[in-house]
Amino acid sequence: MSEKSFAAKTTIPLLLGYPAIGCAFGLIVYDCGYPWHVVLLTSVLIYAGSAQYAIAGMFAAGAGYFEIAIAVFLINSRHMVYGFSLLEKFKGTRPYTPYLIFGLTDETFGLLSTVSVPATLNRPKTYFYITLLDQLYWICGGLAGYFIGAAIPFDFAGVDFALTSLFTVLLVEQWKHCRDKLPFFIAAACAAIALVVAGPKHMLVLSFAFALTVAGIMILRRRTEPC
């Protein structure tokens, strides 16, 4: 078995899931009135599902570039945690390391953190093909969604809820398995306050800022508590 075939077999779950979510993104971009190459460029250069959904919506709502940049940074900040947990696995992966870091989405992280590459295969090259195939699935899904929207009369009501529904499922699973429910209530409170203070158009960035501030205060408090 070659690195390519092993990667193709490993990424079958994402082959079944990524195109569907990417298709919804392509439909949203078409519905917003943007050309098809916006799907291609964002999927190649940004490649972050939730951030790409947010970008399309924020552009359509007339948000500024600075606000969009801050929102994308905050949304993707969780990837830094993923990187720390893969430091050992990424050792000796040059020259593929920069791309492996760039392509570290939630789902790719799940694959790379659990996959066991056979000793007969080149481990860095296998990681590279897994990451590359995942991105290709996303790109193809996005482009397919865009051209489907352009070719077939389509009711776009609810399409922009596709990623929200995905994260809702993840939230429910986390709620079930997490003993400490306090972070969930803090996040909900931050979102509600941001919605009241900034309104629907600007609440995303403000809610993230509130959440990070509260998280920082809690971390500092734990460090300064007497033993």
C-alpha positions as CSV (number, residue, x, y, z in Angstrom):
1,M,0.0,0.0,0.0
2,S,1.4,3.4,-1.0
3,E,1.1,6.7,1.0
4,K,-1.6,7.9,-1.4
5,S,-3.8,4.9,-1.1
6,F,-3.4,4.8,2.7
7,A,-4.3,8.5,2.9
8,A,-7.3,7.9,0.6
9,K,-8.6,5.1,2.8
10,T,-8.0,7.1,6.0
11,T,-9.9,10.2,4.7
12,I,-13.1,8.3,3.6
13,P,-15.1,9.8,6.5
14,L,-14.2,13.3,5.4
15,L,-14.9,12.4,1.7
16,L,-18.5,11.7,2.9
17,G,-18.8,14.8,5.0
18,Y,-16.7,17.6,3.7
19,P,-18.2,18.0,0.2
20,A,-21.7,18.4,1.7
21,I,-20.6,21.2,4.1
22,G,-18.5,22.7,1.3
23,C,-21.5,22.6,-1.0
24,A,-23.5,24.6,1.4
25,F,-20.7,27.2,1.5
26,G,-20.6,27.4,-2.3
27,L,-24.4,27.9,-2.3
28,I,-24.1,30.8,0.2
29,V,-21.4,32.5,-1.8
30,Y,-23.5,32.3,-4.9
31,D,-26.5,33.6,-3.0
32,C,-24.5,36.6,-1.8
33,G,-23.7,37.5,-5.4
34,Y,-20.0,36.8,-5.4
35,P,-18.1,35.2,-8.4
36,W,-17.1,31.5,-8.3
37,H,-13.4,32.3,-7.8
38,V,-14.2,33.6,-4.3
39,V,-15.0,30.0,-3.4
40,L,-11.8,28.8,-4.9
41,L,-9.5,31.5,-3.4
42,T,-10.9,31.4,0.1
43,S,-10.8,27.5,0.1
44,V,-7.2,27.5,-1.1
45,L,-5.8,30.5,0.8
46,I,-7.9,30.5,4.0
47,Y,-9.3,27.0,4.2
48,A,-11.3,27.2,7.5
49,G,-14.9,26.2,7.2
50,S,-16.4,28.2,10.0
51,A,-14.3,31.2,9.2
52,Q,-15.3,31.0,5.5
53,Y,-19.0,30.9,6.4
54,A,-18.4,33.9,8.7
55,I,-16.6,35.9,6.0
56,A,-19.4,35.4,3.4
57,G,-22.0,36.5,5.9
58,M,-20.0,39.5,7.2
59,F,-19.2,40.7,3.7
60,A,-22.9,40.4,2.8
61,A,-23.8,42.4,6.0
62,G,-21.3,45.2,5.1
63,A,-18.8,44.5,7.8
64,G,-15.3,46.1,7.6
65,Y,-12.1,44.3,6.7
66,F,-10.6,44.9,10.2
67,E,-13.6,43.4,11.9
68,I,-13.6,40.4,9.5
69,A,-9.9,39.9,10.1
70,I,-10.4,40.0,13.9
71,A,-13.3,37.6,13.7
72,V,-11.4,35.1,11.6
73,F,-8.4,35.2,13.9
74,L,-10.6,34.6,17.0
75,I,-12.6,31.8,15.3
76,N,-9.4,30.0,14.2
77,S,-7.5,30.6,17.4
78,R,-8.5,27.2,18.6
79,H,-6.1,25.7,16.0
80,M,-3.2,26.9,18.1
81,V,-4.2,24.4,20.7
82,Y,-4.4,21.7,18.1
83,G,-0.8,22.5,17.0
84,F,0.6,22.1,20.5
85,S,-0.9,18.7,20.8
86,L,0.7,17.6,17.5
87,L,4.2,18.8,18.2
88,E,5.6,15.3,18.6
89,K,3.9,13.9,15.6
90,F,5.1,16.8,13.4
91,K,8.7,16.3,14.3
92,G,10.7,15.3,11.3
93,T,8.0,16.2,8.8
94,R,10.0,18.7,6.8
95,P,9.5,19.9,4.1
96,Y,5.7,19.3,4.6
97,T,5.5,21.0,8.0
98,P,4.3,24.4,6.8
99,Y,1.4,22.9,4.8
100,L,0.5,20.5,7.6
101,I,0.2,23.5,10.0
102,F,-1.9,25.4,7.5
103,G,-4.2,22.6,6.7
104,L,-4.9,21.6,10.3
105,T,-8.7,21.9,10.4
106,D,-10.9,20.3,13.2
107,E,-11.5,17.2,11.2
108,T,-7.9,16.8,9.9
109,F,-6.7,17.2,13.5
110,G,-9.0,14.3,14.5
111,L,-7.5,12.1,11.8
112,L,-3.9,13.0,12.3
113,S,-4.1,12.7,16.1
114,T,-5.5,9.1,15.9
115,V,-4.1,7.6,12.7
116,S,-1.3,5.0,13.0
117,V,0.9,5.1,9.9
118,P,2.4,1.7,9.0
119,A,6.2,1.5,9.4
120,T,6.6,0.6,5.7
121,L,5.2,4.0,4.7
122,N,6.8,7.5,4.8
123,R,5.0,9.1,7.8
124,P,5.5,12.8,6.8
125,K,4.4,12.1,3.2
126,T,1.3,10.2,4.5
127,Y,0.3,13.2,6.7
128,F,0.8,15.5,3.7
129,Y,-1.5,13.4,1.5
130,I,-4.2,13.1,4.3
131,T,-4.2,16.9,4.7
132,L,-4.2,17.6,1.0
133,L,-7.0,15.2,0.2
134,D,-9.1,16.8,3.0
135,Q,-8.6,20.2,1.5
136,L,-9.4,18.9,-2.0
137,Y,-12.7,17.5,-0.7
138,W,-13.6,20.9,0.7
139,I,-12.6,22.8,-2.5
140,C,-14.6,20.4,-4.8
141,G,-17.6,20.6,-2.5
142,G,-17.6,24.4,-2.5
143,L,-17.2,24.7,-6.2
144,A,-19.9,22.1,-6.8
145,G,-22.3,24.0,-4.5
146,Y,-21.6,27.3,-6.3
147,F,-22.3,25.9,-9.8
148,I,-25.3,23.9,-8.6
149,G,-26.7,27.2,-7.2
150,A,-26.0,28.9,-10.5
151,A,-27.5,26.1,-12.7
152,I,-30.6,25.0,-10.7
153,P,-33.3,27.2,-9.2
154,F,-32.7,26.8,-5.5
155,D,-34.4,27.9,-2.3
156,F,-31.5,29.2,-0.2
157,A,-33.6,29.4,3.0
158,G,-31.8,27.6,5.8
159,V,-28.6,26.8,3.8
160,D,-26.5,29.2,5.9
161,F,-27.5,27.2,8.9
162,A,-25.6,24.1,7.8
163,L,-22.4,24.9,9.7
164,T,-24.4,26.2,12.7
165,S,-26.2,22.8,12.9
166,L,-22.9,21.0,12.7
167,F,-21.4,23.0,15.6
168,T,-24.7,22.5,17.5
169,V,-24.3,18.8,17.3
170,L,-20.7,19.2,18.5
171,L,-21.9,21.4,21.3
172,V,-24.5,18.8,22.4
173,E,-21.8,16.1,22.5
174,Q,-19.5,18.3,24.5
175,W,-22.3,19.1,27.0
176,K,-22.9,15.4,27.5
177,H,-19.3,14.5,28.1
178,C,-18.1,17.7,30.0
179,R,-18.5,17.6,33.8
180,D,-18.0,21.3,34.3
181,K,-20.9,23.2,32.7
182,L,-19.6,26.7,33.7
183,P,-17.8,27.4,30.4
184,F,-21.1,26.9,28.5
185,F,-23.0,29.4,30.7
186,I,-20.1,31.9,30.4
187,A,-20.2,31.6,26.6
188,A,-23.9,32.0,26.5
189,A,-23.8,35.1,28.8
190,C,-21.0,36.7,26.7
191,A,-23.0,36.2,23.5
192,A,-26.2,37.6,25.1
193,I,-24.4,40.7,26.4
194,A,-22.6,41.3,23.1
195,L,-26.0,41.0,21.2
196,V,-27.5,43.6,23.5
197,V,-24.5,46.0,23.4
198,A,-23.4,45.7,19.8
199,G,-26.4,44.3,18.0
200,P,-26.5,41.4,15.6
201,K,-24.1,42.9,13.1
202,H,-21.1,43.4,15.4
203,M,-21.9,40.9,18.2
204,L,-19.5,38.2,17.0
205,V,-16.2,40.0,17.7
206,L,-17.5,41.5,20.9
207,S,-18.7,38.2,22.3
208,F,-15.3,36.6,21.5
209,A,-13.6,39.5,23.3
210,F,-15.8,39.0,26.4
211,A,-15.2,35.3,26.4
212,L,-11.4,35.7,26.1
213,T,-11.4,38.3,28.9
214,V,-13.3,36.1,31.2
215,A,-11.1,33.1,30.4
216,G,-8.0,35.3,31.1
217,I,-9.4,36.4,34.5
218,M,-10.2,32.8,35.5
219,I,-6.7,31.6,34.5
220,L,-5.0,34.4,36.4
221,R,-7.2,33.8,39.4
222,R,-6.3,30.2,39.6
223,R,-2.6,31.0,39.4
224,T,-2.7,33.6,42.1
225,E,-4.9,31.6,44.5
226,P,-2.9,30.5,47.6
227,C,-2.0,26.8,47.9
